[in-house]
Structures are given as structure tokens and as C-alpha cells.
Amino acid sequence: MRIISKFIFSFFSNVLALLAAKYFIAGFHISATLYGFLSATLIFTLINLFIRPVLKLILTPIIFITLGLGIILVNAITLYILDYFSPDITITGLTPIIYATVIISVINLVVHFSAKRLYKE
């Protein structure tokens, strides 16, 4: 049951994050259809749940040496994987992927901590 609730929470958090990235970043394009947007969000959620932990394990030395800033590299790689696997999303260049990584990371961090706070009370 815990994995299902984590999946649903992560899905809605990624919906907000991808919407913000689409709105604020010029080179970050998502399909205009609802189906395309939801499928890109679903793929991104699955990447975050299954591939991201493996990437974090592999890149642990880099994350450790950079005092945690290497996690930005992990997040950028997950966005690159999303761009590769989803035909509904297009990221043009390195600058949009870096900006999208920062925006998505911040939004997921804020939503995650606010949900933990609500869950505690």
C-alpha cells in the first residue's frame, strides 16, 4: 500500500513540476494534449521511482565529493532519459535541461516537505 501512495503522490508532484517547467523555460516543450502531458508525467514518475535510485547509487561518490550538489546531475540525467523515452516532451539544449532540473527539484522538494509536515500533524 505504501508504494501505491508514494506513486500517486509522486505523480501529482511531478504534474506540478512539469507544468512549472513548461511555463517558465523557453526550450522545454511538452505536448499540448492532456494525454501527452499525462503520459510524459507517468514516464517521469516511473523513472523517478525505479531508475533514479540506481543512478544515485552509481553516482554516490560524485554526490559525496560535491557535498550533495551531484544530485543535480542525477536529476538532469533523469530529465534526459525522459526526453529520450517520451515523444511528448522536447528539451532543446543544455541550458533548458539545467533550468528545468533546478525548477523541478525545488518544486518536488517543497511539495515533499510540506506533505511530510501535513502527514505528521
C-alpha positions as CSV (number, residue, x, y, z in Angstrom):
1,M,0.0,0.0,0.0
2,R,2.9,2.4,0.7
3,I,4.3,2.1,-2.8
4,I,0.9,3.0,-4.3
5,S,0.5,6.1,-2.2
6,K,4.1,7.1,-2.9
7,F,3.5,6.6,-6.6
8,I,0.3,8.7,-6.5
9,F,1.9,11.5,-4.5
10,S,5.0,11.5,-6.8
11,F,2.7,11.6,-9.9
12,F,0.9,14.7,-8.7
13,S,4.1,16.4,-7.5
14,N,5.6,15.8,-11.0
15,V,2.5,17.2,-12.7
16,L,3.0,20.5,-10.8
17,A,6.8,20.4,-11.5
18,L,6.5,19.7,-15.2
19,L,3.8,22.4,-15.6
20,A,6.0,24.9,-14.0
21,A,9.0,23.9,-16.2
22,K,6.8,24.1,-19.3
23,Y,5.6,27.6,-18.3
24,F,8.9,29.2,-17.2
25,I,11.5,27.6,-19.5
26,A,11.7,28.5,-23.2
27,G,13.4,25.3,-24.5
28,F,11.2,22.9,-22.5
29,H,8.2,21.8,-24.6
30,I,5.5,19.3,-23.6
31,S,2.7,18.1,-25.8
32,A,-0.3,20.3,-25.7
33,T,-2.7,17.4,-25.4
34,L,-3.8,16.1,-22.0
35,Y,-2.9,12.6,-22.9
36,G,0.6,13.6,-24.0
37,F,1.2,15.6,-20.8
38,L,-0.1,12.8,-18.5
39,S,1.9,10.1,-20.4
40,A,5.1,12.2,-20.0
41,T,4.3,12.7,-16.3
42,L,3.7,9.0,-15.9
43,I,7.0,8.1,-17.6
44,F,8.8,10.7,-15.5
45,T,7.3,9.3,-12.3
46,L,8.3,5.8,-13.2
47,I,11.9,7.0,-14.0
48,N,12.0,8.7,-10.6
49,L,10.7,5.6,-8.8
50,F,12.8,3.0,-10.5
51,I,15.8,4.4,-12.3
52,R,16.7,7.4,-10.2
53,P,17.7,5.2,-7.1
54,V,20.0,3.2,-9.3
55,L,21.6,6.4,-10.7
56,K,22.0,7.7,-7.1
57,L,23.7,4.5,-6.1
58,I,26.1,4.6,-9.1
59,L,26.9,8.3,-8.7
60,T,27.2,8.2,-4.9
61,P,31.0,9.1,-5.0
62,I,30.3,12.2,-7.1
63,I,27.4,13.2,-4.9
64,F,29.6,12.8,-1.8
65,I,32.6,14.7,-3.2
66,T,30.4,17.6,-4.3
67,L,28.6,17.7,-0.9
68,G,25.3,16.9,-2.4
69,L,25.3,19.1,-5.5
70,G,25.9,16.0,-7.6
71,I,22.2,15.2,-7.2
72,I,21.6,17.9,-9.8
73,L,23.5,15.7,-12.2
74,V,21.2,12.8,-11.3
75,N,18.1,14.9,-11.8
76,A,19.5,16.1,-15.2
77,I,20.1,12.6,-16.3
78,T,16.5,11.6,-15.4
79,L,15.2,14.5,-17.5
80,Y,17.4,13.4,-20.3
81,I,16.1,9.9,-20.1
82,L,12.5,11.3,-20.1
83,D,13.3,13.3,-23.2
84,Y,14.7,10.2,-24.8
85,F,11.8,7.8,-24.0
86,S,8.8,10.2,-24.3
87,P,7.8,11.6,-27.7
88,D,5.6,14.1,-25.9
89,I,8.5,16.1,-24.4
90,T,11.3,18.0,-26.1
91,I,14.2,19.7,-24.3
92,T,16.3,21.7,-26.7
93,G,19.8,22.2,-25.4
94,L,21.8,22.1,-22.2
95,T,20.6,25.4,-20.6
96,P,16.9,24.4,-20.6
97,I,17.7,21.0,-19.1
98,I,19.7,22.6,-16.3
99,Y,16.9,25.2,-15.6
100,A,14.3,22.5,-15.7
101,T,16.3,20.4,-13.3
102,V,16.5,23.2,-10.8
103,I,12.8,24.1,-11.1
104,I,11.6,20.5,-10.9
105,S,13.9,19.7,-7.9
106,V,12.8,22.8,-6.0
107,I,9.1,22.1,-6.6
108,N,9.4,18.4,-5.6
109,L,11.4,19.4,-2.5
110,V,8.8,21.9,-1.4
111,V,5.9,19.6,-2.0
112,H,7.6,16.7,-0.4
113,F,8.4,18.6,2.8
114,S,5.0,20.2,3.0
115,A,3.3,16.8,2.7
116,K,5.6,15.4,5.4
117,R,4.6,18.2,7.6
118,L,0.9,17.7,7.0
119,Y,1.3,14.0,7.5
120,K,3.0,14.4,10.9
121,E,0.3,16.6,12.3
